[in-house]
Amino acid sequence: MSNAQSTADVAVVGLGRVGLPLALSFADRGLRTIGVDNDPTRLGAVREKTMPFQETGAQEVLERVHASGRLELSDRVAEAANARHIVLTLGTPSFSHIEIDMRDIRSALDDLLGVLAPGHALTLRSTVAPGTTEFVAGYLAKHRGFTIGEEVFVAHAPERIAAGRFLEEIDTLPCIIGGVGPRSGEVVGELFGVFGAPIVQTTPVQAELAKIWANILRYTNFALPNLLMMDCERYEANVFEVIDLINRDYPRGGIAKPGFTAGTCLRKDFAFSEERSNAPGMLLAVSRVNESVPLFLVEGIKRRVGALNDRRVAVLGLAFKAGTDDERDSLAHKLIRLLERELADVVAHDPHVPTPTASFTEAIKDADVVVVATDHAEFREPEALAAIARQAKQDCLVVDPWNCWGAGQVFAYASELAALSTSA
Ligand SMILES: NC(=O)c1ccc[n+]([C@@H]2O[C@H](COP(=O)([O-])OP(=O)(O)OC[C@H]3O[C@@H](n4cnc5c(N)ncnc54)[C@H](O)[C@@H]3O)[C@@H](O)[C@H]2O)c1
C-alpha cells in the first residue's frame, strides 16, 4: 500500500516519560521500533540499558527489548521516516502567554517534511491544544500536497496513562483516536491495536478536547478541597472534618482531599483551553487556587510560630506527586522558594528524585517546622511521624495538608499529632 520504504514498523520521536515506555511497549509486542531523541544523555542511558527515570516495570522491559534487538535508536528525526508509522511524543509546554508552545512539534515536522511519502502515518501522542491535529494535517498538505487521510495519515491518539502506571494501563485503557480525513483513524487504530485495549474512534478535535478536559477536571477537582482548606483556616474550622461531613453516607458527596496539585501536565493543560475560552478567567482562577497552596501554608506557619528567619524548616518531598521521581512543575519547589524568601533554613528530603537531598534523619533533626510537601508512601509510615516527634524540636510544627497520618490536622504540633494519629 505504501511508497514509504519501511525498514521498521514504528518510530517514536521523543523518548521522554511518555515516549520511552511507549517505544519499549511497541518493541516488546514484536514491532521493529525506532526511538528518536535529540538528547544524547537520554539516548546514552537507553543504550546502556538504564531507565533514565522511574516507571514501574520499565527497566525489565528495557532489558528484554535490548535482548530482542527490536529497538533501534537515533538522534535524527528524519530517520523516523524509515518506519511506516511515526508517533510524536514530544513535549508541548505552554508559553507564559497562555498559548501552546509548539516549537518541538514544528521542528520535528520540518525535519520530517522532506522525507514523508505516501503510506506514512503520523500520530500526535503529545497533549495538544484544540485544532493542532488539523494544523499538522494542513501543514503537510500545504507544504507537500498530500491528501491527508488517503495518501498520508494524521491522527491524534492522546496519552492518557498516569506516570508510574504505563505498563499496567497500556493494555486496558481505551485508546482514543481522532483521525483526519477518511482513513487516518483506521490506519492509526491498527498500530495501537497491538496493545489489545479498546480503540475508540472520534474526530481530531474531540480527541484533543477529551484529553485536555480530563486533566482540567482533575485539576479543578483538587482545587475545590484546596480552596475549602483555606476557607476553613479563615473560619477556624477543620477541613478534614468538613470533608467527612460532606462525604459521609451522602450520595451526592465525593469531594477530594487537599494537597499540592501541580505537575507538568495538569498545570499546562488548562492553559490550552484558556487560550480560546468562552469563560476567560474561570480556569485561571482554578489554577490560582492550586498555585496559592504553598503561600497559604507559609502564612499559616508564620501565624503559628512567628517569623521564620533562622528557623529550621524540613520539607519532605520534592516530586510533584507521590511515588514519582518527576519534579517538573512541583509545588514543593515553590514552597521552598517562598520559605527561603522568609529567610528560613530549609532542608529538603525526597527518597525518589534525582536532585540530591538530605537524608530523612538529617532533614527532620532539630526542625522547628516539618512540611509534608509530597505524600510519598515512605512519609505515611507511623515510624516517620514517631521519628519527627523524637528528633525534631520539642514544639515542632508539622504541616500535613495530605493527612498522611490520619490525625486530621493541616497544622499541628508533633506531640499533639502523634497522640491524634490513627496510624501511630
Ligand atoms: N508525563 C506524563 O505523565 C504525560 C501523561 C500524558 C500526556 N503527556 C504529554 O505527552 C507529551 C510528552 O510528555 P513527556 O512528559 O514525555 O515529555 P518529556 O519532556 O519527558 O519528553 C520529551 C522528549 O522529547 C525529546 N525532544 C525534544 N525535542 C526533540 C526533537 N526536536 N527531536 C527529538 N527529540 C526531542 C526530549 O529530549 C525528551 O526526551 C506532552 O505533550 C505531555 O503533555 C505526558
The ligand as an ORCA input file, in Angstrom:
! r2SCAN-3c Opt
* xyz 0 1
  N       4.472     12.744     31.580
  C       3.226     12.295     31.604
  O       2.835     11.600     32.539
  C       2.252     12.596     30.468
  C       0.994     11.986     30.501
  C       0.107     12.219     29.466
  C       0.476     13.064     28.424
  N       1.679     13.678     28.407
  C       2.040     14.522     27.258
  O       2.969     13.815     26.464
  C       3.911     14.721     25.866
  C       5.321     14.328     26.255
  O       5.465     14.460     27.656
  P       6.716     13.885     28.431
  O       6.451     14.060     29.881
  O       7.062     12.534     27.912
  O       7.837     14.922     27.946
  P       9.404     14.783     28.135
  O       9.929     16.165     28.178
  O       9.703     13.809     29.243
  O       9.865     14.088     26.771
  C      10.090     14.754     25.568
  C      11.333     14.143     24.926
  O      11.466     14.684     23.625
  C      12.828     14.980     23.398
  N      12.870     16.005     22.356
  C      12.523     17.315     22.456
  N      12.652     17.931     21.261
  C      13.058     16.976     20.394
  C      13.349     16.983     18.993
  N      13.219     18.096     18.268
  N      13.755     15.833     18.432
  C      13.870     14.704     19.151
  N      13.594     14.617     20.467
  C      13.208     15.746     21.071
  C      13.372     15.411     24.728
  O      14.769     15.255     24.803
  C      12.632     14.464     25.696
  O      13.358     13.275     25.926
  C       3.488     16.115     26.347
  O       2.630     16.682     25.390
  C       2.733     15.832     27.615
  O       1.796     16.838     27.900
  C       2.587     13.437     29.409
*
